[in-house]
Amino acid sequence: MATVQDRILIVESDPLISDLIGRQTLQAAGYQVFVVGDANAAIAKAVQLVPDVILANLHLSGLTGKDLLVALNSQNIETPVIMIAPKGAESDVIQTFRLGAADYILWPAREPEIIQVVERTIKQVRERRERERLSKQLQQTNQELQNRVRELTTIFSIGKAVISVTDQSVLFEKILDGAVKVSQADMGWFLMRDEASKLFLLAAQRNLPPTVSARVGQPFDDGVSSLVAMSGELLTLHGDPIRRFKIAALGQSTLIVPVRVQKQVIGLLVLVRRQPVPFNGSEQNLMEAMADYASISLVNSQLFRTVEQRARSSQMLADSAQTREKIMNEVLSSVKRELNPPITSARDALDKITKDPTLRWNPTQRQTLTDLQDALVTLSRTSEAILPLPVGQFQQGGMRVNLNDLIREAVNRYLPFAQHNNVTLVAGLPLDPVMVQGDAALLTQALHGLLSNGIKYCHPGGQVAIRLEVSREGQAHIAVTDAGSGMDPAHTARVFEPRPQVEAPGPRRFGGLGVGLPLVKTIITQQNGSVWAESKLGQGSTFHVLLPIIK
């Protein structure tokens, strides 16, 4: 069925034939019809009009229909051409197909035959355009997802740095690198307020001219940041408004985000683009998150300095350690809250695309979507693994704990991760409850660490088994066995060291989901238990835990 967008160009020197095909047949069927008498006029009209279909007589005077096909190809005009040829000229028609003809009509032809051929070709045109539209949409979606993954990866990396890095200069450099990368700015810098002079000093910079970058640690006034410092509100400028300020010498678009601690502006994150391309709402939100990380890092750094000062006094050592645990947990919780919503949003968007039956992917596009899914799964697992440790719970004693229940809960938690990695997770538990005295939360963390380690190094298609039994000595015996590559004796002996420079051989498909093995040992020791590992190269590993049983 014709639509108002369907335009037909007829190239025919015989006015009777062009009138029969054009006015009486196609125009009556609802098509927009345009008629020219020769190939030269057809080429000019095709460039101007961009018709949906061209009907051309094979035996045109001057340039023939074959010449027209060659000329259209040379000008990259992809409009399908239907050749009109007299009956008996089938061999000539076959030659036109080699030159790119889409279909043909043998003349004389009846109106239904003409309409049938045209509609068939129009349908092919529409299908091709729809494929091109879907392909373009898929490419755009892929690019958006890649950008989102890059943003999430950058934010997560900065979040980890906020927890572990106490050197402000190093941390500002890392945050600034991430901000410039994610926002696609040409340059950027951090300004920090000096408490003594109350002036804003250049704390870090990226891609500033040498005359400016040499001023790190000195006062720096770009002409507009002071306004943001006074207002405490984000500011974006581009085009004509920015030309009133000194910052215009560096670029034509800027985003300035305040860094606040307790509602007081103590720093400024400034990003600049050389071209007048404004920073959109999404980029502004991301940069505000970066500024929040900078604020957290400042508070974290100050708190770490306080802890270090207190640690010099043995009397206050316990209090300072507890404070450090509390700070770390608060930061971990903040990072998790920041990561979960965007990860969920990105995964939902990707699921919609991959489940859309109308989309057709080539192998390259399918691999790209698979890579994006894997990246988001890794981010999701890493975010889920951020589990705050209880403050002040590293102590002997505790409550009555049912190990059977703790193991069941741990297995249920890690079953999806095991399935994702093609690993079978099984549990062997006694019928009667095995009771121990300890801290349930800490013992749960230890079980998470052991299961995470087992799944991480287990071969695909293999099995991780956790078993609980009562030993001959009357102790609770937990054994976690994996079907991994195993370790040599040197690795096995050092696997529980606080900072082992050890990496067990074999596949490691994702980061740890629970606490590390050194912390597992610390927890078990604090619960009056013991832990050790047994392993052989090529035969997997078994981690053993013994805990005293209570009646």
C-alpha positions as CSV (number, residue, x, y, z in Angstrom):
1,M,0.0,0.0,0.0
2,A,1.4,3.4,-1.0
3,T,2.0,6.2,1.5
4,V,2.5,9.9,1.0
5,Q,6.2,9.4,1.4
6,D,6.5,6.9,-1.5
7,R,7.9,8.8,-4.5
8,I,8.4,7.2,-7.9
9,L,10.6,8.5,-10.6
10,I,9.8,7.3,-14.2
11,V,12.4,7.6,-16.9
12,E,10.6,7.0,-20.1
13,S,10.8,8.8,-23.5
14,D,7.5,7.5,-24.8
15,P,4.8,9.7,-23.3
16,L,2.1,7.1,-23.8
17,I,4.0,4.5,-21.7
18,S,4.9,7.1,-19.0
19,D,1.3,8.2,-18.8
20,L,0.0,4.7,-18.6
21,I,2.5,3.7,-15.9
22,G,2.6,7.0,-14.0
23,R,-0.7,8.8,-14.1
24,Q,-3.1,5.9,-14.8
25,T,-1.5,3.2,-12.7
26,L,0.9,4.4,-9.9
27,Q,-0.6,7.9,-9.3
28,A,-4.0,6.3,-9.1
29,A,-2.7,3.9,-6.6
30,G,-1.6,6.7,-4.3
31,Y,2.1,7.2,-5.2
32,Q,3.8,10.5,-5.9
33,V,4.9,10.2,-9.5
34,F,7.7,12.2,-11.3
35,V,8.5,11.8,-15.0
36,V,11.7,12.6,-17.0
37,G,12.5,11.6,-20.6
38,D,16.2,10.7,-20.5
39,A,19.0,9.4,-18.3
40,N,20.7,12.7,-17.8
41,A,17.5,14.3,-16.5
42,A,17.0,11.2,-14.4
43,I,20.4,11.6,-12.7
44,A,19.8,15.2,-11.9
45,K,16.2,14.5,-10.6
46,A,17.4,11.6,-8.5
47,V,20.0,13.8,-6.8
48,Q,17.4,16.5,-6.1
49,L,14.4,14.3,-5.3
50,V,15.9,11.1,-3.7
51,P,13.0,9.0,-4.9
52,D,12.0,5.7,-3.3
53,V,12.0,3.8,-6.6
54,I,13.1,4.5,-10.1
55,L,11.3,2.9,-13.2
56,A,13.6,3.2,-16.2
57,N,13.2,2.0,-19.8
58,L,16.0,-0.3,-20.8
59,H,16.2,1.2,-24.3
60,L,16.3,4.9,-23.7
61,S,17.6,7.1,-26.5
62,G,21.1,8.5,-25.8
63,L,22.2,7.0,-22.5
64,T,20.5,3.6,-22.0
65,G,19.0,2.1,-18.9
66,K,22.3,0.3,-18.3
67,D,24.2,3.6,-18.5
68,L,21.7,5.0,-16.0
69,L,22.5,2.2,-13.5
70,V,26.2,2.8,-13.9
71,A,25.8,6.6,-13.4
72,L,23.6,6.1,-10.3
73,N,26.2,3.8,-8.7
74,S,29.0,6.2,-9.4
75,Q,27.1,8.9,-7.6
76,N,26.3,6.6,-4.6
77,I,22.6,6.8,-5.2
78,E,21.1,3.7,-3.6
79,T,17.6,4.1,-5.0
80,P,16.4,0.7,-6.3
81,V,15.8,0.7,-10.1
82,I,13.1,-1.3,-11.9
83,M,13.9,-1.9,-15.5
84,I,11.2,-1.7,-18.2
85,A,12.1,-4.0,-21.1
86,P,10.1,-5.4,-24.1
87,K,9.2,-9.0,-24.0
88,G,11.9,-11.1,-25.6
89,A,14.7,-9.0,-24.1
90,E,15.1,-11.2,-21.0
91,S,18.9,-11.6,-21.7
92,D,19.4,-7.9,-21.5
93,V,17.4,-7.7,-18.3
94,I,19.7,-10.3,-16.7
95,Q,22.7,-8.1,-17.5
96,T,21.0,-5.2,-15.7
97,F,20.8,-7.2,-12.5
98,R,24.6,-7.5,-12.6
99,L,24.7,-3.7,-12.7
100,G,22.4,-3.4,-9.7
101,A,18.8,-3.5,-11.0
102,A,16.3,-4.4,-8.3
103,D,13.5,-5.8,-10.5
104,Y,12.0,-5.6,-14.0
105,I,8.7,-5.2,-15.9
106,L,8.2,-6.8,-19.3
107,W,6.3,-4.5,-21.6
108,P,3.5,-4.5,-22.4
109,A,2.3,-5.1,-18.9
110,R,-1.0,-4.9,-17.1
111,E,-1.7,-2.5,-14.2
112,P,-1.7,-5.2,-11.5
113,E,1.6,-6.5,-12.7
114,I,3.1,-3.0,-12.5
115,I,1.7,-2.3,-9.0
116,Q,2.8,-5.7,-7.8
117,V,6.5,-5.1,-8.8
118,V,6.5,-1.6,-7.4
119,E,5.0,-2.6,-4.1
120,R,7.4,-5.5,-3.8
121,T,10.3,-3.1,-4.3
122,I,8.8,-0.5,-2.0
123,K,8.5,-3.1,0.7
124,Q,12.2,-4.0,0.3
125,V,13.0,-0.3,0.6
126,R,11.1,0.0,3.8
127,E,12.6,-3.1,5.3
128,R,16.1,-1.8,4.4
129,R,15.4,1.6,6.0
130,E,14.0,-0.1,9.1
131,R,17.1,-2.2,9.4
132,E,19.3,0.9,9.0
133,R,17.2,2.7,11.6
134,L,17.4,-0.2,14.1
135,S,21.1,-0.6,13.4
136,K,21.7,3.1,14.1
137,Q,19.5,3.0,17.2
138,L,21.4,-0.1,18.4
139,Q,24.8,1.6,17.8
140,Q,23.6,4.7,19.7
141,T,22.3,2.5,22.5
142,N,25.6,0.6,22.6
143,Q,27.5,3.8,22.8
144,E,25.3,5.1,25.6
145,L,25.7,1.8,27.5
146,Q,29.5,1.9,27.0
147,N,29.6,5.5,28.3
148,R,27.5,4.5,31.3
149,V,29.7,1.6,32.1
150,R,32.7,3.8,31.8
151,E,31.1,6.3,34.1
152,L,30.2,3.6,36.6
153,T,33.7,2.1,36.5
154,T,35.3,5.5,37.0
155,I,33.0,6.3,39.9
156,F,33.6,2.9,41.5
157,S,37.3,3.4,41.1
158,I,37.2,6.8,42.8
159,G,35.0,5.3,45.6
160,K,37.7,2.7,46.3
161,A,40.3,5.4,46.3
162,V,38.3,7.5,48.8
163,I,38.4,4.5,51.2
164,S,42.1,3.6,50.8
165,V,44.0,6.8,49.8
166,T,44.7,9.4,52.6
167,D,47.1,11.6,50.6
168,Q,44.9,14.5,49.5
169,S,47.0,15.5,46.5
170,V,47.0,11.9,45.1
171,L,43.2,11.7,45.7
172,F,42.5,15.0,44.0
173,E,44.5,14.0,41.0
174,K,42.5,10.7,40.7
175,I,39.2,12.5,41.1
176,L,40.2,15.1,38.6
177,D,41.3,12.5,36.1
178,G,38.0,10.8,36.4
179,A,36.0,14.0,36.1
180,V,37.8,15.1,32.9
181,K,37.5,11.6,31.4
182,V,33.8,11.1,32.2
183,S,32.7,14.6,31.2
184,Q,34.9,14.7,28.1
185,A,36.2,18.1,29.1
186,D,39.4,19.5,27.6
187,M,40.9,20.6,30.9
188,G,40.0,20.9,34.6
189,W,41.4,21.9,38.0
190,F,40.7,21.8,41.7
191,L,40.7,24.9,43.9
192,M,41.0,24.4,47.6
193,R,40.5,27.1,50.2
194,D,43.5,27.9,52.4
195,E,42.4,28.3,56.0
196,A,45.0,30.8,56.9
197,S,44.6,33.2,53.9
198,K,41.0,32.3,53.0
199,L,42.2,32.3,49.4
200,F,41.5,29.5,46.9
201,L,44.7,27.7,45.8
202,L,45.3,25.6,42.7
203,A,45.4,22.1,44.2
204,A,45.5,20.0,41.1
205,Q,45.1,20.5,37.3
206,R,44.8,18.7,34.0
207,N,45.8,20.0,30.6
208,L,46.1,23.6,31.7
209,P,48.7,25.8,29.8
210,P,52.2,25.6,31.2
211,T,52.0,29.2,32.5
212,V,49.0,28.2,34.6
213,S,49.9,24.7,35.6
214,A,53.1,25.9,37.1
215,R,51.0,27.7,39.7
216,V,49.9,24.6,41.6
217,G,49.9,25.4,45.3
218,Q,49.4,29.2,44.6
219,P,46.3,31.4,44.6
220,F,44.4,31.1,41.3
221,D,41.5,33.3,40.2
222,D,39.7,32.4,37.0
223,G,37.2,35.2,37.4
224,V,34.1,33.1,38.0
225,S,34.9,30.5,40.6
226,S,34.6,33.0,43.4
227,L,31.0,33.5,42.5
228,V,30.3,29.8,43.0
229,A,32.2,29.9,46.3
230,M,29.9,32.7,47.5
231,S,26.7,31.1,46.3
232,G,27.5,27.5,47.0
233,E,25.6,26.5,43.9
234,L,26.7,24.7,40.8
235,L,27.3,27.0,37.7
236,T,27.5,26.3,34.0
237,L,28.3,28.8,31.3
238,H,28.9,28.6,27.6
239,G,28.9,30.9,24.6
240,D,28.4,34.6,25.0
241,P,27.9,34.7,28.9
242,I,31.3,33.2,29.5
243,R,33.2,35.9,27.6
244,R,32.8,38.4,30.4
245,F,35.1,36.4,32.6
246,K,38.9,35.6,32.5
247,I,38.1,31.9,32.1
248,A,37.1,32.6,28.5
249,A,40.8,32.7,27.6
250,L,40.9,28.9,28.3
251,G,37.6,27.8,26.7
252,Q,34.0,28.5,25.7
253,S,32.1,26.3,28.1
254,T,32.6,25.7,31.8
255,L,31.1,23.7,34.7
256,I,32.0,24.7,38.2
257,V,30.9,22.5,41.1
258,P,31.4,23.5,44.8
259,V,33.0,21.0,47.2
260,R,31.1,21.4,50.5
261,V,31.8,20.2,54.0
262,Q,29.0,20.9,56.5
263,K,27.4,23.4,54.0
264,Q,30.7,25.3,53.8
265,V,32.4,25.6,50.4
266,I,36.0,24.6,50.9
267,G,36.9,23.7,47.3
268,L,35.8,24.0,43.7
269,L,35.9,21.5,40.8
270,V,36.3,23.4,37.5
271,L,35.9,21.8,34.0
272,V,36.4,23.6,30.7
273,R,35.7,22.7,27.1
274,R,37.3,24.7,24.3
275,Q,34.2,24.6,22.2
276,P,30.8,26.2,23.3
277,V,29.3,22.7,24.0
278,P,27.2,22.9,27.2
279,F,27.5,20.4,30.0
280,N,24.2,18.5,30.1
281,G,22.2,17.5,33.2
282,S,23.6,14.0,33.4
283,E,27.2,15.4,33.3
284,Q,26.3,18.0,36.0
285,N,24.9,15.2,38.3
286,L,28.0,13.1,37.8
287,M,30.3,16.0,38.6
288,E,28.3,16.8,41.7
289,A,29.0,13.1,42.7
290,M,32.7,13.7,42.0
291,A,32.6,16.8,44.3
292,D,30.9,14.7,47.0
293,Y,33.7,12.2,46.8
294,A,36.2,15.0,47.2
295,S,34.3,16.2,50.2
296,I,34.3,12.6,51.6
297,S,38.0,12.4,51.0
298,L,38.7,15.6,52.8
299,V,36.7,14.5,55.8
300,N,38.3,11.0,55.6
301,S,41.8,12.6,55.4
302,Q,41.1,14.8,58.4
303,L,39.8,11.8,60.3
304,F,42.8,9.7,59.4
305,R,45.1,12.4,60.6
306,T,43.2,12.6,63.9
307,V,43.5,8.8,64.3
308,E,47.2,8.9,63.6
309,Q,47.6,11.6,66.3
310,R,45.7,9.6,68.8
311,A,47.6,6.4,67.9
312,R,50.7,8.0,69.3
313,S,49.1,7.6,72.7
314,S,48.8,4.0,73.8
315,Q,46.0,5.0,76.1
316,M,43.8,6.0,73.1
317,L,44.9,3.3,70.7
318,A,41.7,1.2,71.1
319,D,39.5,4.2,70.6
320,S,41.3,5.3,67.4
321,A,41.1,1.8,65.9
322,Q,37.3,1.7,66.5
323,T,37.0,5.2,64.9
324,R,38.9,4.0,61.8
325,E,36.5,1.0,61.5
326,K,33.5,3.3,61.8
327,I,34.8,5.7,59.2
328,M,35.6,2.9,56.7
329,N,32.1,1.4,57.1
330,E,30.5,4.7,56.6
331,V,32.4,5.3,53.4
332,L,31.6,1.7,52.2
333,S,27.9,2.2,52.8
334,S,28.0,5.5,50.9
335,V,29.8,4.0,47.9
336,K,27.2,1.2,47.8
337,R,24.3,3.6,47.9
338,E,25.8,5.6,45.1
339,L,26.6,2.6,42.9
340,N,23.4,0.5,43.2
341,P,20.8,2.8,41.5
342,P,22.9,3.6,38.3
343,I,23.9,-0.1,38.0
344,T,20.3,-1.2,38.2
345,S,19.2,1.4,35.7
346,A,21.9,0.4,33.2
347,R,21.2,-3.3,33.6
348,D,17.4,-2.7,33.1
349,A,18.1,-0.7,29.9
350,L,20.4,-3.4,28.6
351,D,17.9,-6.2,29.3
352,K,15.2,-4.3,27.3
353,I,17.5,-4.1,24.3
354,T,18.7,-7.7,24.4
355,K,15.1,-9.0,24.9
356,D,13.6,-6.9,22.0
357,P,12.5,-9.4,19.3
358,T,12.6,-6.7,16.6
359,L,16.3,-6.1,16.9
360,R,18.7,-8.0,14.7
361,W,22.3,-8.1,15.7
362,N,25.4,-9.0,13.7
363,P,28.2,-11.0,15.5
364,T,30.1,-7.8,16.4
365,Q,27.1,-6.1,17.9
366,R,26.1,-9.3,19.8
367,Q,29.6,-9.5,21.3
368,T,29.5,-5.9,22.3
369,L,26.2,-6.4,24.2
370,T,27.7,-9.5,25.8
371,D,30.8,-7.6,27.0
372,L,28.5,-4.8,28.4
373,Q,26.4,-7.4,30.2
374,D,29.5,-9.0,31.7
375,A,30.9,-5.6,32.8
376,L,27.6,-4.7,34.5
377,V,27.4,-8.1,36.2
378,T,30.9,-7.6,37.6
379,L,30.0,-4.1,38.8
380,S,26.8,-5.4,40.4
381,R,28.5,-8.2,42.2
382,T,31.3,-5.9,43.4
383,S,28.7,-3.4,44.7
384,E,26.7,-6.2,46.4
385,A,29.9,-7.4,48.0
386,I,30.4,-4.2,49.9
387,L,29.4,-5.5,53.4
388,P,30.2,-3.3,56.4
389,L,32.0,-5.0,59.2
390,P,30.5,-4.6,62.7
391,V,32.3,-2.1,64.8
392,G,34.0,-3.2,67.9
393,Q,33.0,-6.9,67.5
394,F,36.5,-8.4,67.3
395,Q,36.3,-9.9,70.7
396,Q,36.0,-13.3,72.3
397,G,32.8,-14.8,73.4
398,G,29.4,-14.0,72.1
399,M,26.0,-15.6,71.7
400,R,24.9,-19.2,70.9
401,V,25.1,-19.6,67.1
402,N,23.6,-22.4,65.0
403,L,26.2,-23.2,62.3
404,N,23.7,-25.1,60.3
405,D,21.6,-22.0,59.8
406,L,24.6,-19.8,59.0
407,I,25.8,-22.2,56.3
408,R,22.4,-22.5,54.7
409,E,22.1,-18.7,54.5
410,A,25.6,-18.3,53.1
411,V,24.9,-21.0,50.4
412,N,21.6,-19.3,49.4
413,R,23.4,-16.0,49.1
414,Y,26.2,-17.3,46.9
415,L,24.1,-19.7,44.8
416,P,23.4,-17.1,42.0
417,F,27.1,-16.2,41.7
418,A,28.0,-19.9,41.4
419,Q,25.3,-20.4,38.7
420,H,26.5,-17.4,36.8
421,N,30.0,-18.9,36.7
422,N,28.9,-22.4,35.8
423,V,29.8,-23.7,39.2
424,T,27.8,-26.2,41.3
425,L,27.4,-25.2,44.9
426,V,26.4,-28.0,47.4
427,A,26.2,-28.2,51.1
428,G,26.4,-31.2,53.4
429,L,24.9,-30.6,56.9
430,P,24.2,-32.9,59.8
431,L,20.6,-33.5,60.9
432,D,21.2,-32.1,64.4
433,P,22.1,-28.5,65.0
434,V,25.8,-27.8,65.6
435,M,26.0,-24.9,68.2
436,V,29.0,-22.7,68.9
437,Q,29.5,-19.6,71.0
438,G,30.5,-16.6,68.9
439,D,29.5,-13.6,66.9
440,A,27.0,-14.6,64.2
441,A,27.8,-11.6,62.0
442,L,31.5,-12.2,62.0
443,L,31.1,-15.9,61.4
444,T,28.9,-15.1,58.5
445,Q,31.6,-12.8,57.0
446,A,34.1,-15.7,57.4
447,L,31.8,-18.1,55.5
448,H,31.3,-15.5,52.8
449,G,35.0,-15.2,52.4
450,L,35.5,-19.0,52.1
451,L,32.7,-19.5,49.6
452,S,33.7,-16.5,47.5
453,N,37.3,-17.8,47.3
454,G,36.1,-21.3,46.3
455,I,33.8,-20.1,43.5
456,K,36.4,-17.6,42.3
457,Y,39.0,-20.3,41.6
458,C,36.8,-23.2,40.7
459,H,36.9,-24.4,37.1
460,P,33.7,-23.8,35.0
461,G,31.6,-26.9,35.3
462,G,33.2,-27.8,38.6
463,Q,31.8,-28.1,42.1
464,V,32.3,-26.2,45.4
465,A,31.2,-28.1,48.4
466,I,30.8,-26.9,52.0
467,R,30.4,-29.5,54.7
468,L,29.8,-29.4,58.4
469,E,30.5,-32.3,60.8
470,V,31.5,-32.9,64.4
471,S,35.1,-34.0,64.7
472,R,36.4,-36.8,66.9
473,E,37.7,-34.2,69.3
474,G,34.2,-32.8,69.7
475,Q,34.7,-29.7,67.6
476,A,32.7,-28.2,64.8
477,H,34.5,-28.9,61.5
478,I,33.7,-26.9,58.4
479,A,35.4,-27.8,55.1
480,V,35.1,-25.9,51.8
481,T,36.4,-27.8,48.8
482,D,36.8,-26.4,45.3
483,A,37.6,-28.0,41.9
484,G,40.2,-25.4,41.0
485,S,43.8,-25.6,39.9
486,G,45.1,-25.9,43.4
487,M,48.2,-24.4,44.9
488,D,51.8,-25.4,45.5
489,P,53.0,-25.8,49.1
490,A,54.6,-22.3,49.1
491,H,51.4,-20.6,48.2
492,T,49.4,-22.8,50.6
493,A,51.6,-21.8,53.5
494,R,51.2,-18.1,52.9
495,V,47.5,-17.9,51.8
496,F,46.4,-16.5,55.2
497,E,49.1,-13.9,55.6
498,P,47.8,-10.3,56.2
499,R,49.1,-9.1,52.8
500,P,50.1,-12.1,50.8
501,Q,51.7,-11.4,47.5
502,V,50.1,-14.6,46.4
503,E,47.7,-15.4,43.7
504,A,46.5,-18.9,43.4
505,P,46.8,-20.4,39.9
506,G,43.8,-20.9,37.8
507,P,40.8,-18.9,36.5
508,R,39.8,-15.8,38.5
509,R,36.7,-14.5,36.8
510,F,35.6,-11.9,39.3
511,G,36.7,-10.0,42.4
512,G,36.1,-11.2,45.9
513,L,32.6,-11.1,47.1
514,G,33.3,-11.6,50.8
515,V,36.2,-10.8,53.1
516,G,39.7,-11.9,52.3
517,L,41.4,-15.0,53.6
518,P,43.6,-13.1,56.1
519,L,40.5,-11.6,57.7
520,V,38.8,-15.0,57.7
521,K,41.7,-16.2,59.9
522,T,41.4,-13.2,62.1
523,I,37.7,-13.7,62.6
524,I,38.0,-17.5,63.3
525,T,40.9,-16.9,65.7
526,Q,38.9,-14.3,67.6
527,Q,36.1,-16.9,67.9
528,N,38.6,-19.3,69.6
529,G,38.9,-21.4,66.4
530,S,41.5,-22.4,63.9
531,V,41.7,-22.4,60.1
532,W,44.1,-24.0,57.6
533,A,44.3,-24.9,54.0
534,E,45.1,-28.1,52.1
535,S,45.9,-28.0,48.4
536,K,47.7,-29.8,45.5
537,L,48.4,-28.4,42.1
538,G,45.8,-29.7,39.7
539,Q,43.6,-31.2,42.4
540,G,41.8,-28.2,43.9
541,S,41.9,-26.9,47.5
542,T,40.2,-27.5,50.8
543,F,39.9,-24.9,53.6
544,H,39.2,-26.2,57.1
545,V,37.7,-24.4,60.1
546,L,37.5,-25.8,63.6
547,L,35.3,-24.2,66.3
548,P,34.6,-25.3,69.8
549,I,31.1,-26.7,70.3
550,I,28.8,-25.8,73.2
551,K,26.0,-27.9,74.5
